[in-house]
Amino acid sequence: MSRVYNFSAGPAMLPEEVLKEAAEEMTDYRGTGMSVMEMSHRSQAFASILNEAETDIRELMHIPENYKVLFLQGGVSLQFAMIPMNLMKNKVADYIVTGQWAKKAYQEAQKYGRVNKIASSEDKTFSYIPDCSDLSVSPDADYVYICENNTIYGTKFRELPDTKGKPLVADVSSCFLSEPVDVTKYGLIYGGVQKNIGPAGVVIVIIREDLITEDVLPGTPTMMQYKTHADAGSLYNTPPAYGIYICGKVFKWLKKQGGLEEIKKKNEKKAKLLYDYLDESCLFKGTVEKKDRSLMNVPFVTGNEELDAKFVKEAKEAGLENLKGHRSVGGMRASIYNAMPYEGVQALVDFMKKFEKENL
Amino acid sequence: MSRVYNFSAGPAMLPEEVLKEAAEEMTDYRGTGMSVMEMSHRSQAFASILNEAETDIRELMHIPENYKVLFLQGGVSLQFAMIPMNLMKNKVADYIVTGQWAKKAYQEAQKYGRVNKIASSEDKTFSYIPDCSDLSVSPDADYVYICENNTIYGTKFRELPDTKGKPLVADVSSCFLSEPVDVTKYGLIYGGVQKNIGPAGVVIVIIREDLITEDVLPGTPTMMQYKTHADAGSLYNTPPAYGIYICGKVFKWLKKQGGLEEIKKKNEKKAKLLYDYLDESCLFKGTVEKKDRSLMNVPFVTGNEELDAKFVKEAKEAGLENLKGHRSVGGMRASIYNAMPYEGVQALVDFMKKFEKENL
């Protein structure tokens, strides 16, 4: 069978050329006589892989020198605890709840201090981003937290909240490296790589150096202190080496695409194709307020559950995979991350048009 | 270049046929049209991979039904905190310190309660396993902790300590699946997979069900509760899916080898070849008390640092890689895990004989 167009929300499509290279290097990485999986993480060969990965993501995101880049394990779910354990000096934090993942982060943080929900869009099933231009930020808040792109609901912060000078902490898992970003506006940016960058099992944390301190909450495990990993250059213990290697290849692929400015144009073109069709369709409609639409995750419905199920089934038969929406929204969702080619979205829209004709 | 014999202590050699299969399936896993890296962890294809992996390791280790098998992230270093956070009901634990990793576990546990070092071999650079047949186990100890095979020092518990009825917790990273094991003698067995099983980034925890409770230390992150992962079948969050997939292939490879009984015979044969030569050599000598020798990690020295360095360098040129010993022991170390073929150890011994002749 040939490759399918995989609209999974994550783990998700990776560039085919990255996978092919990885396959070719599997039993012998560039004359070392071994796989990257078999390599000591203290070897020169792996040091080069790690260093190049860091250099390339720094270049892609224009990460200033006073930010550290950490390659960690445990997923964003572990970060939900790691962030308050490290940053809650006053034991106060403000959370903006725009979806299930922000909500989980908000709930987990409650174990560690006083946590305020200063904005939310739960009243309308998280189908929009609340106005964050003048929030009641707590005067003693250690940070303000957002999930910048909401994978399940298909919304994205088009403007960052005004945090009134408090460090902004952002989970960018589902928009990581999808467009240029001004890192200086954040205290901490982090995300799981399994949507836009690599295989599940790696979390990248970009953190301003002044937020990395020894002054963490009592009982914080050594492995959950940013300082542990920052001091050791992500080599305190054996890192998820193979995952980092794949991430590194994706960084190089992104550079070849022209960097984040160019990938943004491609992502906008792909998203426009799908949103334009949704806006004119008589059968399908998007579920998100237009101003807050994500470039990465596009949920849509027919309004008829049976028809939704039929669509997902027939789409799969046509090589368009994983279009079923999250159970909390229903309907369909097309995740169109960096690695989804324009042709994939075109094939989806063509199929939707055909389905609309047959079923309206 | 062809494949080298890689004596790395970990990450380490994997069976070549496993790597070849993974390479072949990289862009299209068995007709799914996608890589395992790209697969939703909620998909049927991945559910099969995870279920088969669990079934196979249960079969290999004869794991009783009242034990859970968890596939986690974060490495053994995260377990150093996770174990006390979950098991320290009385806030007391006993540790047997037979190497650097046991020592790190012992130190980390001190964050969470009263921790007793009830035996140690630090007096002789961890070159032996202390007598553990009649230890002063604390009456209120929540568990007794060991590192069963000491990667750096090349020692192994040939008999398990008498824990006086307390649950035994064992880090088996460097002897995982290298020989049959009586799971019922342990409360919790765990290890990083990157020595004997798969790529770094996966930790397997085998835990008796009665030790999985909600009664954990205050402030324990949700992700660090065994119950979280046990209840969700290792799918609470996105697991390190690709790593689990490779582990699964290694389990199948082990079954094809005849299971743990047969792999033990092979490991004994390999180790005997090397130890017999060390015992008769006039140049090289092993650093470990014979009764406590590991089948997996074999440290040895010439007694002359310059000669050690020369050996490591020339061995590398001959395709025998990563023979440099850990800095705390010096000299050389050959890690001869399951995937190291007999021919690799034979090549090493042949090379050592030649080197001895040339340099004595």
Interface residues (C-beta under 8 A of the other chain):
Chain A: M1 S2 R3 V4 N6 S8 A9 G10 P11 A12 M13 L14 E16 L19 K20 A22 A23 E24 M26 T27 D28 G31 T32 G33 M34 S35 M37 E38 M39 S40 H41 S43 Q73 G74 G75 V76 S77 L78 F80 A81 M82 M85 E108 K111 Y112 G192 Q194 G198 P199 A200 G201 V202 L217 P218 G219 P221 T222 M223 M224 Y236 N237 T238 P239 P240 A241 Y242 G243 I246 G319 E321 N322
Chain B: M1 S2 R3 V4 N6 S8 A9 G10 P11 A12 M13 L14 E16 L19 K20 A22 A23 E24 M26 T27 D28 G31 T32 G33 M34 S35 M37 E38 M39 S40 H41 S43 Q73 G74 G75 V76 S77 L78 F80 A81 M82 M85 E108 K111 Y112 G192 Q194 G198 P199 A200 G201 V202 L217 P218 G219 P221 T222 M223 M224 Y236 N237 T238 P239 P240 A241 Y242 G243 I246 G319 E321 N322
